[in-house]
Amino acid sequence: VMASLNSPIAEYFPPVDVEVGNELFWYIFKGEPVARDGYVELRDDVPGMGLEIDEAALSRFKVTG
C-alpha cells in the first residue's frame, strides 16, 4: 500500500476482543503495525506491511476442506 500511488488510503483494523470462531486471522500474524495519531509507521527491515506468520499460533488451528 505504501508503495502505490493509486492507493492513497488503506483500511486498518485495530486490535479488538475477538469473537470465538472468528479468531484465525487475528492470531496467526505477528508484527502487526499499530496506528498512532491516525498514522501507521512501517518498519524498513521487513517487506510490505511487516507481517510474519506466527507458526506457533497457526498450529492451534485446523483447516478442513
Backbone as a ProteinNet text record, in pm:
[ID]
protein_1_A
[PRIMARY]
VMASLNSPIAEYFPPVDVEVGNELFWYIFKGEPVARDGYVELRDDVPGMGLEIDEAALSRFKVTG
[TERTIARY]
83.5	0	86.8	191.4	273.3	349.6	367.5	441.3	350.1	220.9	125.9	69	94.6	37.6	-111.8	-159.7	-301.2	-385.9	-324.3	-397.6	-350.3	-400.1	-352.8	-406.3	-503.7	-557.3	-564.9	-574.4	-588.4	-673.2	-739.3	-815.9	-721	-755	-676.7	-774.3	-747.1	-832.5	-754.2	-785.3	-711.2	-739.3	-647.1	-669	-794.1	-878.7	-1001.8	-1020.7	-1114	-1151.6	-1220.3	-1178.4	-1224.9	-1330.7	-1436.5	-1540.9	-1492.2	-1536.5	-1497.6	-1548.7	-1462.2	-1498	-1452.9	-1408.6	-1365.4	-1226.6	-1146.9	-1020.9	-897.2	-909.6	-793	-701.3	-753.5	-667.3	-622.1	-681	-636.5	-513.8	-490.4	-383.1	-268.5	-283.7	-177.1	-65	-80.2	24.6	94.4	222.6	294.8	361.6	384.1	447.9	350.7	222.3	124.8	156.5	152.2	175.8	59.3	87.2	-14.8	-31	-154.6	-181.2	-163.8	-99.7	-83.2	-112	-204.9	-242.5	-285.2	-350.5	-402	-302	-183.3	-79.6	-28	15.4	79.8	221.3	318.5	458.3	503.3	554.8	600.7	750.4	793.8	936.3	1008.1	1132.5	1213	1285.6	1293.4	1372.8	1292.6	1163.4	1079	993.9	958	880.7	733.8	670.6	526.3	481.3	372.7	317.6	394.1	493.3	574.9	517.2	419.4	357.1	436.3	442.7	500.3	397.7	397.2	307	366.4	285.5	325.2	295.4	397.1	379.1	322.9	363.6	312.5	162.7	118	-24.9	-101.4	-43	-109.2	-133.4	-43.2	-56.8	-178.4	-236	-355.1	-483.8	-476.1	-595.1	-590.6	-706.6	-716.6	-808	-759.4	-839.4	-894	-1024.8	-1086.7	-1146.4	-1149.2	-1196.7	-1323.6
-119.5	0	124.3	125.6	245.7	275.6	175.4	196.4	224.4	234	251.3	392.5	463.7	597.4	591.2	474.9	458.9	427.4	408.5	374.6	463.3	586.7	678.4	646.9	556.7	519.5	367.9	318.9	175.3	154.6	40.2	7.5	-40.1	-6.7	-50.5	-104.7	-222.7	-284.3	-292.9	-207.2	-208.6	-336.2	-374.5	-493.8	-477	-578.3	-577.5	-715.6	-725.9	-857.3	-931.9	-1053.5	-1129.6	-1230.3	-1241.6	-1338.5	-1479.7	-1573.4	-1713.3	-1763.7	-1833.4	-1886.5	-1797.1	-1676.1	-1582.1	-1527.3	-1606.7	-1554.5	-1589.5	-1670.6	-1717.8	-1604.6	-1509.8	-1406.1	-1302.8	-1303.6	-1211.3	-1263.9	-1395.3	-1453.8	-1513.5	-1535.2	-1605.1	-1513.9	-1383.9	-1292.2	-1229.6	-1202.6	-1125.1	-1008.2	-901.9	-784.7	-684.5	-694.4	-600.8	-458	-364.1	-224.8	-170.4	-72.2	-10.7	135	178.6	317.5	409.7	523.3	627.3	761.2	834.8	967.5	962.7	854.9	844.1	795.6	756.3	710.5	573.7	497.4	369.1	379.2	361.3	363.5	220.7	197.9	64.9	53.1	-67.6	-91.8	-98	-60.2	-63.9	-197	-278	-400.3	-524.9	-509.3	-621	-575	-666.7	-625.6	-598	-522.8	-498.1	-434.1	-486.6	-434.4	-484.2	-569	-617	-736.2	-801.9	-916.8	-1043.9	-1126.5	-1259.5	-1358.4	-1479.1	-1581.5	-1637.8	-1641.4	-1696.6	-1846.5	-1925.9	-2070.4	-2135.7	-2089.1	-2146.7	-2122.2	-2002.2	-1970.9	-2046.4	-2059.4	-2128.3	-2275.7	-2335.6	-2477.9	-2506.3	-2404.2	-2423.5	-2431.9	-2402	-2400.6	-2515.7	-2566.3	-2674.4	-2629.2	-2642	-2606	-2734.8	-2740.6	-2859.2	-2824.7	-2919.7	-2891.3	-2951.8
0	0	0	78.2	89.8	-39.1	-124.7	-248.3	-366.5	-344	-453.4	-456.8	-564.4	-579.8	-608.4	-654	-685.4	-563.2	-450	-328.3	-213.4	-206.9	-103.7	35.8	46.6	177.1	187.6	308.9	332.6	457.3	463.3	583	692	813.7	929	1032.5	1081.7	1182.4	1313.2	1408.7	1535.3	1613.8	1700.2	1782.5	1868.9	1869.4	1949.6	2011.2	2105.3	2155.8	2042.4	2019.3	1903.7	1946.5	1865.8	1897.1	1866.9	1945	1928.3	1793.8	1721.2	1590.8	1476.4	1507.6	1404.2	1436.7	1505.8	1556.9	1475.3	1371.9	1297.6	1252.6	1177.3	1120.8	1222.8	1341.4	1445.7	1517.6	1510.6	1589.9	1509.7	1380.4	1307.5	1258.7	1275.3	1232	1351.2	1333.9	1434.7	1363.8	1435.9	1378.1	1320	1357.7	1302	1345.7	1251.8	1288.3	1370.5	1453.9	1538.4	1496.3	1480.7	1441.4	1562	1537.1	1639.1	1574.2	1631.7	1580.6	1434.2	1394.8	1258.6	1155.5	1198	1105.2	1146.5	1048	1072.5	1019.3	1107.2	1064	1037.9	918.6	881.2	901.7	933.7	954.2	820	818.9	696.9	678.1	783.6	776.3	739.3	710.6	667	549.3	458.5	340.6	371.8	284.7	291.5	420.6	475.3	600	721.7	702	812.5	885.8	826.1	891.2	866.7	968.7	956.7	1009.5	956.1	1008.5	1136.3	1240.1	1369	1365.3	1336.6	1319.7	1445.7	1563.2	1687.7	1700.6	1667.8	1674.6	1567	1449.1	1338.3	1370.2	1445.8	1477.9	1565.9	1628.9	1713	1631.3	1500.6	1416.8	1317	1281.6	1184.8	1071.6	949.8	833.1	773.2	756.5	698.4	563.8	474.8	340.1	306.3
[MASK]
+++++++++++++++++++++++++++++++++++++++++++++++++++++++++++++++++

